[in-house]
């Protein structure tokens, strides 16, 4: 299984907003879709073709195998297509996330 790649927002890229993160991903060759998930939302084990998940606001836990990744505002994780993982909104704040797929 390929190792997921975690990337943190660089302050030199400007303020963390949906638009700024979307533009950052699009410049890397991704098509981007925005989602908002309520506190307590859980996604059981699944796979999909999304290459990268980015968190604009809130906190999202992604579990791959026995490893938990906690994504905060400005964090992005690259998960290879077909890799089994689960996700959960943690804390009381909704999560705004961007799902990015290579064009």
N, C-alpha and C positions, 0 to 999 in steps of 0.2 A: 504494500500500500504506500503510495507517495506521501511524503510528509507535507502536511498543510503549511502554507506560508502565511505568517501573520505580519501585517504591515500597520504601522501607526501613522496617523496624520502628522505631517510636518508643518509646524507653525509658519514656515516660509510660504506655504501654499495658501495662506489666508485663513479666514474664519471658517469653522466647520458649519456648513449649511448643506441642505439637500442639493442646492444648485452647484455649490463648489465641489462637493464630492462627486456629483454626477458628471460634471465637466472633467474632473480628474480621471475618472474611469473611462469616459468616452475618448479622451486623448490617448489612453492606453489600448484603444481598439475594442471597447466593450459596448454592447447595447445594455441599457439600464432600465429597470422597472422598480418603482417605489412601492413599498408596503408599510402599513402601520399595524402593529400587533398590540393588543391589550395586555395589561399586567396579568400574569398567570397563564398566558398562552403557551401551549406545549405542542411540539411536533415530535411524534414517536419516530423510531428509526425509519429512514427513507433515503432515497438517492434521487438525483436529478441532474440535469445538464448545466445548472448554474455553476459558473467557474469561480465567482468571487461574491462574498457577502460583505456588505459594509454597513456599519451602524452609524447613523446620523445622530441619534439621541436615544437615551435609555441604556439598558444593559441586557445583553443576550449571552446565554451560555450555550455553547455548541460542544457536543460530546462526540468524539470520534474514537471508537474502541473504548479504551479505559481512560482516555485523556480528555479533560475538560478545558475548554478555552473560554475565557470570560472576555467578551468584547464590550468595550465602552465606547462612548461617543468618539468618532474618528478612527476607530479600528476597522481593519479590513482583513478577511481571511480568505485565502484561495484554497478551495477544496476541489480536487479532481473529480470530474464527472464519474458517476457510478460508485463513489465512496459512500458507504453507509454511515449516516450520522443522525443525531437528534438535536433539537434546539428547544430552548425554554427562555421566555422572558422572565428575568429576575428583578426583584425590587418592585416598587409600586408604580413606577413610571412606564408608560407605553414605550414601545420601541419603534422608531422609524428606521427602516433599513432599506438598502438598495441591493437588489439582486442583479448581478452583472454577468453577461454571457459574451464570449468572444464572437465578434462578427465574422 
